[in-house]
Amino acid sequence: METIHICEPELNCLELFRMALSKNTNEERLRAINVMRHEVVSLGLENFPINAGKNAPVFVHWVAETSM
Protein backbone atom coordinates (compact mmCIF):
# COMPACT_ATOMS: atom_id res chain seq x y z
CA MET A 1 0.00 0.00 0.00
CA GLU A 2 1.23 3.48 -0.83
CA THR A 3 0.25 6.66 1.01
CA ILE A 4 -0.83 9.55 -1.20
CA HIS A 5 -0.79 12.97 0.45
CA ILE A 6 -3.32 15.53 -0.75
CA CYS A 7 -3.69 19.22 0.05
CA GLU A 8 -6.85 21.15 0.92
CA PRO A 9 -7.70 22.31 -2.65
CA GLU A 10 -7.37 18.70 -3.79
CA LEU A 11 -10.01 17.72 -1.25
CA ASN A 12 -12.52 19.68 -3.32
CA CYS A 13 -11.87 17.33 -6.24
CA LEU A 14 -12.00 13.97 -4.49
CA GLU A 15 -14.15 12.47 -7.23
CA LEU A 16 -11.27 12.99 -9.66
CA PHE A 17 -9.02 11.02 -7.32
CA ARG A 18 -11.62 8.26 -6.95
CA MET A 19 -11.58 7.88 -10.72
CA ALA A 20 -7.78 7.83 -10.74
CA LEU A 21 -7.67 5.20 -8.00
CA SER A 22 -10.04 2.96 -9.94
CA LYS A 23 -7.32 2.20 -12.51
CA ASN A 24 -6.21 -1.44 -12.79
CA THR A 25 -2.53 -1.24 -11.87
CA ASN A 26 -0.56 0.79 -9.33
CA GLU A 27 1.45 2.39 -12.13
CA GLU A 28 -1.77 3.50 -13.90
CA ARG A 29 -3.17 4.82 -10.62
CA LEU A 30 -0.07 6.90 -9.82
CA ARG A 31 0.01 8.31 -13.35
CA ALA A 32 -3.70 9.18 -13.18
CA ILE A 33 -3.19 10.88 -9.80
CA ASN A 34 -0.45 13.05 -11.30
CA VAL A 35 -2.75 14.00 -14.16
CA MET A 36 -5.55 14.83 -11.71
CA ARG A 37 -3.20 17.00 -9.67
CA HIS A 38 -2.39 18.97 -12.80
CA GLU A 39 -6.12 19.37 -13.37
CA VAL A 40 -6.66 20.61 -9.80
CA VAL A 41 -3.84 23.15 -10.14
CA SER A 42 -5.14 24.31 -13.51
CA LEU A 43 -8.53 25.08 -11.96
CA GLY A 44 -6.88 27.86 -9.95
CA LEU A 45 -4.71 29.32 -12.69
CA GLU A 46 -7.29 31.95 -13.64
CA ASN A 47 -6.47 33.69 -10.34
CA PHE A 48 -2.84 34.27 -11.33
CA PRO A 49 -1.12 36.14 -14.16
CA ILE A 50 0.21 33.70 -16.74
CA ASN A 51 2.30 36.11 -18.76
CA ALA A 52 6.05 35.83 -19.10
CA GLY A 53 8.25 37.69 -16.67
CA LYS A 54 8.35 38.40 -12.96
CA ASN A 55 4.58 38.33 -12.48
CA ALA A 56 4.12 34.65 -13.34
CA PRO A 57 4.17 32.37 -10.26
CA VAL A 58 6.65 29.51 -10.20
CA PHE A 59 3.90 26.89 -10.04
CA VAL A 60 2.32 28.25 -13.24
CA HIS A 61 5.60 27.52 -15.01
CA TRP A 62 5.73 24.09 -13.37
CA VAL A 63 2.25 23.26 -14.66
CA ALA A 64 3.15 24.45 -18.15
CA GLU A 65 6.38 22.45 -18.21
CA THR A 66 4.98 19.22 -16.77
CA SER A 67 1.56 19.09 -18.44
CA MET A 68 0.92 16.24 -20.81
Distance bins in CASP14 RR format, pairs under 12 A and 6 or more apart:
PFRMAT RR
TARGET T0000
AUTHOR 0000-0000-0000
RMODE 2
METHOD distances of the structure
MODEL  1
1 21 0 0 0 0 0 1 0 0 0 0 0
1 26 0 0 0 0 1 0 0 0 0 0 0
1 29 0 0 0 0 0 1 0 0 0 0 0
2 21 0 0 0 0 0 1 0 0 0 0 0
2 26 1 0 0 1 0 0 0 0 0 0 0
2 27 0 0 0 0 0 1 0 0 0 0 0
2 29 0 0 0 0 1 0 0 0 0 0 0
2 30 1 0 0 1 0 0 0 0 0 0 0
2 33 0 0 0 0 1 0 0 0 0 0 0
3 30 0 0 0 0 0 1 0 0 0 0 0
3 33 0 0 0 0 0 1 0 0 0 0 0
4 10 0 0 0 0 1 0 0 0 0 0 0
4 14 0 0 0 0 0 1 0 0 0 0 0
4 17 1 0 0 1 0 0 0 0 0 0 0
4 20 0 0 0 0 1 0 0 0 0 0 0
4 21 0 0 0 0 1 0 0 0 0 0 0
4 26 0 0 0 0 0 1 0 0 0 0 0
4 29 0 0 0 0 1 0 0 0 0 0 0
4 30 0 0 0 0 1 0 0 0 0 0 0
4 32 0 0 0 0 0 1 0 0 0 0 0
4 33 1 0 0 1 0 0 0 0 0 0 0
4 34 0 0 0 0 0 1 0 0 0 0 0
4 36 0 0 0 0 0 1 0 0 0 0 0
4 37 0 0 0 0 1 0 0 0 0 0 0
5 11 0 0 0 0 0 1 0 0 0 0 0
5 17 0 0 0 0 0 1 0 0 0 0 0
5 33 0 0 0 0 0 1 0 0 0 0 0
5 37 0 0 0 0 0 1 0 0 0 0 0
6 12 0 0 0 0 0 1 0 0 0 0 0
6 13 0 0 0 0 1 0 0 0 0 0 0
6 14 0 0 0 0 1 0 0 0 0 0 0
6 16 0 0 0 0 0 1 0 0 0 0 0
6 17 1 0 0 1 0 0 0 0 0 0 0
6 18 0 0 0 0 0 1 0 0 0 0 0
6 20 0 0 0 0 0 1 0 0 0 0 0
6 21 0 0 0 0 0 1 0 0 0 0 0
6 33 0 0 0 0 1 0 0 0 0 0 0
6 36 0 0 0 0 1 0 0 0 0 0 0
6 37 0 0 0 0 1 0 0 0 0 0 0
6 40 0 0 0 0 1 0 0 0 0 0 0
7 13 0 0 0 0 0 1 0 0 0 0 0
7 17 0 0 0 0 0 1 0 0 0 0 0
7 37 0 0 0 0 1 0 0 0 0 0 0
7 40 0 0 0 0 1 0 0 0 0 0 0
7 41 0 0 0 0 0 1 0 0 0 0 0
7 59 0 0 0 0 0 1 0 0 0 0 0
8 14 0 0 0 0 0 1 0 0 0 0 0
8 40 0 0 0 0 0 1 0 0 0 0 0
9 16 0 0 0 0 0 1 0 0 0 0 0
9 36 0 0 0 0 0 1 0 0 0 0 0
9 37 0 0 0 0 1 0 0 0 0 0 0
9 39 0 0 0 0 0 1 0 0 0 0 0
9 40 1 0 1 0 0 0 0 0 0 0 0
9 41 0 0 0 0 1 0 0 0 0 0 0
9 42 0 0 0 0 0 1 0 0 0 0 0
9 43 1 0 0 1 0 0 0 0 0 0 0
9 44 1 0 0 1 0 0 0 0 0 0 0
9 45 0 0 0 0 0 1 0 0 0 0 0
9 47 0 0 0 0 0 1 0 0 0 0 0
9 59 0 0 0 0 0 1 0 0 0 0 0
10 16 0 0 0 0 1 0 0 0 0 0 0
10 17 1 0 0 1 0 0 0 0 0 0 0
10 20 0 0 0 0 0 1 0 0 0 0 0
10 33 0 0 0 0 1 0 0 0 0 0 0
10 36 0 0 0 0 1 0 0 0 0 0 0
10 37 1 0 0 1 0 0 0 0 0 0 0
10 38 0 0 0 0 0 1 0 0 0 0 0
10 39 0 0 0 0 1 0 0 0 0 0 0
10 40 1 0 1 0 0 0 0 0 0 0 0
10 41 0 0 0 0 1 0 0 0 0 0 0
10 43 0 0 0 0 0 1 0 0 0 0 0
10 44 0 0 0 0 0 1 0 0 0 0 0
11 17 0 0 0 0 1 0 0 0 0 0 0
11 40 0 0 0 0 1 0 0 0 0 0 0
12 36 0 0 0 0 0 1 0 0 0 0 0
12 39 0 0 0 0 0 1 0 0 0 0 0
12 40 1 0 0 1 0 0 0 0 0 0 0
12 43 0 0 0 0 1 0 0 0 0 0 0
12 44 0 0 0 0 0 1 0 0 0 0 0
13 19 0 0 0 0 0 1 0 0 0 0 0
13 20 0 0 0 0 0 1 0 0 0 0 0
13 33 0 0 0 0 0 1 0 0 0 0 0
13 35 0 0 0 0 0 1 0 0 0 0 0
13 36 1 0 0 1 0 0 0 0 0 0 0
13 37 0 0 0 0 1 0 0 0 0 0 0
13 38 0 0 0 0 0 1 0 0 0 0 0
13 39 1 0 0 1 0 0 0 0 0 0 0
13 40 1 0 1 0 0 0 0 0 0 0 0
13 41 0 0 0 0 0 1 0 0 0 0 0
13 42 0 0 0 0 0 1 0 0 0 0 0
13 43 1 0 0 1 0 0 0 0 0 0 0
13 44 0 0 0 0 0 1 0 0 0 0 0
14 20 0 0 0 0 0 1 0 0 0 0 0
14 21 0 0 0 0 0 1 0 0 0 0 0
14 33 0 0 0 0 0 1 0 0 0 0 0
14 36 0 0 0 0 1 0 0 0 0 0 0
14 40 0 0 0 0 0 1 0 0 0 0 0
15 21 0 0 0 0 0 1 0 0 0 0 0
15 22 0 0 0 0 0 1 0 0 0 0 0
15 36 0 0 0 0 1 0 0 0 0 0 0
15 39 0 0 0 0 0 1 0 0 0 0 0
15 40 0 0 0 0 0 1 0 0 0 0 0
16 22 0 0 0 0 0 1 0 0 0 0 0
16 32 0 0 0 0 1 0 0 0 0 0 0
16 33 0 0 0 0 1 0 0 0 0 0 0
16 34 0 0 0 0 0 1 0 0 0 0 0
16 35 0 0 0 0 1 0 0 0 0 0 0
16 36 1 0 1 0 0 0 0 0 0 0 0
16 37 0 0 0 0 1 0 0 0 0 0 0
16 38 0 0 0 0 0 1 0 0 0 0 0
16 39 1 0 0 1 0 0 0 0 0 0 0
16 40 1 0 0 1 0 0 0 0 0 0 0
16 41 0 0 0 0 0 1 0 0 0 0 0
16 42 0 0 0 0 0 1 0 0 0 0 0
16 43 0 0 0 0 1 0 0 0 0 0 0
17 23 0 0 0 0 0 1 0 0 0 0 0
17 29 0 0 0 0 1 0 0 0 0 0 0
17 30 0 0 0 0 0 1 0 0 0 0 0
17 32 0 0 0 0 1 0 0 0 0 0 0
17 33 1 0 0 1 0 0 0 0 0 0 0
17 34 0 0 0 0 0 1 0 0 0 0 0
17 35 0 0 0 0 0 1 0 0 0 0 0
17 36 1 0 1 0 0 0 0 0 0 0 0
17 37 0 0 0 0 1 0 0 0 0 0 0
17 39 0 0 0 0 0 1 0 0 0 0 0
17 40 0 0 0 0 1 0 0 0 0 0 0
18 29 0 0 0 0 0 1 0 0 0 0 0
18 32 0 0 0 0 0 1 0 0 0 0 0
18 33 0 0 0 0 0 1 0 0 0 0 0
18 36 0 0 0 0 1 0 0 0 0 0 0
19 28 0 0 0 0 0 1 0 0 0 0 0
19 29 0 0 0 0 0 1 0 0 0 0 0
19 32 1 0 0 1 0 0 0 0 0 0 0
19 33 0 0 0 0 0 1 0 0 0 0 0
19 35 0 0 0 0 0 1 0 0 0 0 0
19 36 1 0 0 1 0 0 0 0 0 0 0
19 39 0 0 0 0 0 1 0 0 0 0 0
20 26 0 0 0 0 0 1 0 0 0 0 0
20 28 0 0 0 0 1 0 0 0 0 0 0
20 29 1 0 0 1 0 0 0 0 0 0 0
20 30 0 0 0 0 1 0 0 0 0 0 0
20 31 0 0 0 0 1 0 0 0 0 0 0
20 32 1 1 0 0 0 0 0 0 0 0 0
20 33 1 0 1 0 0 0 0 0 0 0 0
20 34 0 0 0 0 1 0 0 0 0 0 0
20 35 1 0 0 1 0 0 0 0 0 0 0
20 36 1 0 1 0 0 0 0 0 0 0 0
20 37 0 0 0 0 1 0 0 0 0 0 0
20 38 0 0 0 0 0 1 0 0 0 0 0
20 39 0 0 0 0 1 0 0 0 0 0 0
20 40 0 0 0 0 0 1 0 0 0 0 0
21 28 0 0 0 0 1 0 0 0 0 0 0
21 29 1 0 1 0 0 0 0 0 0 0 0
21 30 0 0 0 0 1 0 0 0 0 0 0
21 31 0 0 0 0 0 1 0 0 0 0 0
21 32 1 0 0 1 0 0 0 0 0 0 0
21 33 1 0 0 1 0 0 0 0 0 0 0
21 36 0 0 0 0 1 0 0 0 0 0 0
22 28 0 0 0 0 1 0 0 0 0 0 0
22 29 0 0 0 0 1 0 0 0 0 0 0
22 32 0 0 0 0 1 0 0 0 0 0 0
22 33 0 0 0 0 0 1 0 0 0 0 0
22 36 0 0 0 0 0 1 0 0 0 0 0
23 29 1 0 1 0 0 0 0 0 0 0 0
23 30 0 0 0 0 1 0 0 0 0 0 0
23 31 1 0 0 1 0 0 0 0 0 0 0
23 32 1 0 1 0 0 0 0 0 0 0 0
23 33 0 0 0 0 1 0 0 0 0 0 0
23 34 0 0 0 0 0 1 0 0 0 0 0
23 35 0 0 0 0 0 1 0 0 0 0 0
23 36 0 0 0 0 0 1 0 0 0 0 0
24 31 0 0 0 0 0 1 0 0 0 0 0
24 32 0 0 0 0 0 1 0 0 0 0 0
25 31 0 0 0 0 1 0 0 0 0 0 0
25 32 0 0 0 0 0 1 0 0 0 0 0
26 32 0 0 0 0 0 1 0 0 0 0 0
26 33 0 0 0 0 0 1 0 0 0 0 0
27 33 0 0 0 0 0 1 0 0 0 0 0
27 34 0 0 0 0 0 1 0 0 0 0 0
28 34 0 0 0 0 0 1 0 0 0 0 0
28 35 0 0 0 0 0 1 0 0 0 0 0
29 35 0 0 0 0 0 1 0 0 0 0 0
29 36 0 0 0 0 0 1 0 0 0 0 0
30 36 0 0 0 0 0 1 0 0 0 0 0
30 37 0 0 0 0 0 1 0 0 0 0 0
31 37 0 0 0 0 0 1 0 0 0 0 0
31 38 0 0 0 0 0 1 0 0 0 0 0
31 68 0 0 0 0 1 0 0 0 0 0 0
32 38 0 0 0 0 0 1 0 0 0 0 0
32 39 0 0 0 0 0 1 0 0 0 0 0
32 68 0 0 0 0 0 1 0 0 0 0 0
33 39 0 0 0 0 0 1 0 0 0 0 0
33 40 0 0 0 0 0 1 0 0 0 0 0
34 40 0 0 0 0 0 1 0 0 0 0 0
34 41 0 0 0 0 0 1 0 0 0 0 0
34 63 0 0 0 0 0 1 0 0 0 0 0
34 66 0 0 0 0 1 0 0 0 0 0 0
34 67 0 0 0 0 0 1 0 0 0 0 0
34 68 0 0 0 0 1 0 0 0 0 0 0
35 41 0 0 0 0 0 1 0 0 0 0 0
35 42 0 0 0 0 0 1 0 0 0 0 0
35 63 0 0 0 0 0 1 0 0 0 0 0
35 66 0 0 0 0 0 1 0 0 0 0 0
35 67 0 0 0 0 1 0 0 0 0 0 0
35 68 1 0 0 1 0 0 0 0 0 0 0
36 42 0 0 0 0 0 1 0 0 0 0 0
36 43 0 0 0 0 0 1 0 0 0 0 0
36 68 0 0 0 0 0 1 0 0 0 0 0
37 43 0 0 0 0 0 1 0 0 0 0 0
37 59 0 0 0 0 0 1 0 0 0 0 0
37 62 0 0 0 0 0 1 0 0 0 0 0
37 63 0 0 0 0 1 0 0 0 0 0 0
37 66 0 0 0 0 1 0 0 0 0 0 0
37 67 0 0 0 0 0 1 0 0 0 0 0
37 68 0 0 0 0 0 1 0 0 0 0 0
38 44 0 0 0 0 0 1 0 0 0 0 0
38 45 0 0 0 0 0 1 0 0 0 0 0
38 59 0 0 0 0 0 1 0 0 0 0 0
38 60 0 0 0 0 0 1 0 0 0 0 0
38 62 0 0 0 0 1 0 0 0 0 0 0
38 63 1 0 0 1 0 0 0 0 0 0 0
38 64 0 0 0 0 0 1 0 0 0 0 0
38 65 0 0 0 0 0 1 0 0 0 0 0
38 66 1 0 0 1 0 0 0 0 0 0 0
38 67 1 0 1 0 0 0 0 0 0 0 0
38 68 1 0 0 1 0 0 0 0 0 0 0
39 45 0 0 0 0 0 1 0 0 0 0 0
39 63 0 0 0 0 1 0 0 0 0 0 0
39 67 0 0 0 0 1 0 0 0 0 0 0
39 68 0 0 0 0 0 1 0 0 0 0 0
40 59 0 0 0 0 0 1 0 0 0 0 0
40 63 0 0 0 0 0 1 0 0 0 0 0
41 47 0 0 0 0 0 1 0 0 0 0 0
41 48 0 0 0 0 0 1 0 0 0 0 0
41 57 0 0 0 0 0 1 0 0 0 0 0
41 58 0 0 0 0 0 1 0 0 0 0 0
41 59 1 0 0 1 0 0 0 0 0 0 0
41 60 0 0 0 0 1 0 0 0 0 0 0
41 61 0 0 0 0 0 1 0 0 0 0 0
41 62 0 0 0 0 1 0 0 0 0 0 0
41 63 1 0 1 0 0 0 0 0 0 0 0
41 64 0 0 0 0 0 1 0 0 0 0 0
41 66 0 0 0 0 1 0 0 0 0 0 0
41 67 0 0 0 0 1 0 0 0 0 0 0
42 48 0 0 0 0 0 1 0 0 0 0 0
42 50 0 0 0 0 0 1 0 0 0 0 0
42 59 0 0 0 0 0 1 0 0 0 0 0
42 60 0 0 0 0 1 0 0 0 0 0 0
42 62 0 0 0 0 0 1 0 0 0 0 0
42 63 1 0 0 1 0 0 0 0 0 0 0
42 64 0 0 0 0 1 0 0 0 0 0 0
42 66 0 0 0 0 0 1 0 0 0 0 0
42 67 1 0 0 1 0 0 0 0 0 0 0
42 68 0 0 0 0 0 1 0 0 0 0 0
43 63 0 0 0 0 0 1 0 0 0 0 0
44 50 0 0 0 0 0 1 0 0 0 0 0
44 57 0 0 0 0 0 1 0 0 0 0 0
44 59 0 0 0 0 1 0 0 0 0 0 0
44 60 0 0 0 0 1 0 0 0 0 0 0
44 63 0 0 0 0 1 0 0 0 0 0 0
45 56 0 0 0 0 0 1 0 0 0 0 0
45 57 0 0 0 0 1 0 0 0 0 0 0
45 59 0 0 0 0 1 0 0 0 0 0 0
45 60 1 0 0 1 0 0 0 0 0 0 0
45 61 0 0 0 0 0 1 0 0 0 0 0
45 62 0 0 0 0 0 1 0 0 0 0 0
45 63 1 0 0 1 0 0 0 0 0 0 0
45 64 0 0 0 0 1 0 0 0 0 0 0
45 67 0 0 0 0 0 1 0 0 0 0 0
46 60 0 0 0 0 0 1 0 0 0 0 0
47 57 0 0 0 0 1 0 0 0 0 0 0
47 59 0 0 0 0 0 1 0 0 0 0 0
47 60 0 0 0 0 0 1 0 0 0 0 0
48 55 0 0 0 0 1 0 0 0 0 0 0
48 56 1 0 0 1 0 0 0 0 0 0 0
48 57 1 0 1 0 0 0 0 0 0 0 0
48 58 0 0 0 0 0 1 0 0 0 0 0
48 59 0 0 0 0 1 0 0 0 0 0 0
48 60 1 0 1 0 0 0 0 0 0 0 0
48 61 0 0 0 0 0 1 0 0 0 0 0
48 63 0 0 0 0 0 1 0 0 0 0 0
48 64 0 0 0 0 0 1 0 0 0 0 0
49 55 1 0 1 0 0 0 0 0 0 0 0
49 56 1 0 1 0 0 0 0 0 0 0 0
49 57 1 0 0 1 0 0 0 0 0 0 0
49 60 0 0 0 0 1 0 0 0 0 0 0
49 61 0 0 0 0 0 1 0 0 0 0 0
50 56 1 0 0 1 0 0 0 0 0 0 0
50 57 0 0 0 0 1 0 0 0 0 0 0
50 59 0 0 0 0 0 1 0 0 0 0 0
50 60 1 0 1 0 0 0 0 0 0 0 0
50 61 0 0 0 0 1 0 0 0 0 0 0
50 63 0 0 0 0 1 0 0 0 0 0 0
50 64 0 0 0 0 1 0 0 0 0 0 0
51 57 0 0 0 0 0 1 0 0 0 0 0
51 60 0 0 0 0 1 0 0 0 0 0 0
51 61 0 0 0 0 0 1 0 0 0 0 0
51 64 0 0 0 0 0 1 0 0 0 0 0
52 60 0 0 0 0 0 1 0 0 0 0 0
52 61 0 0 0 0 1 0 0 0 0 0 0
52 64 0 0 0 0 0 1 0 0 0 0 0
53 60 0 0 0 0 0 1 0 0 0 0 0
53 61 0 0 0 0 1 0 0 0 0 0 0
54 61 0 0 0 0 0 1 0 0 0 0 0
55 61 0 0 0 0 0 1 0 0 0 0 0
56 62 0 0 0 0 0 1 0 0 0 0 0
56 63 0 0 0 0 0 1 0 0 0 0 0
56 64 0 0 0 0 1 0 0 0 0 0 0
56 65 0 0 0 0 0 1 0 0 0 0 0
57 63 0 0 0 0 1 0 0 0 0 0 0
57 64 0 0 0 0 0 1 0 0 0 0 0
58 64 0 0 0 0 0 1 0 0 0 0 0
58 65 0 0 0 0 0 1 0 0 0 0 0
59 65 0 0 0 0 0 1 0 0 0 0 0
59 66 0 0 0 0 0 1 0 0 0 0 0
60 66 0 0 0 0 0 1 0 0 0 0 0
60 67 0 0 0 0 0 1 0 0 0 0 0
61 67 0 0 0 0 0 1 0 0 0 0 0
END
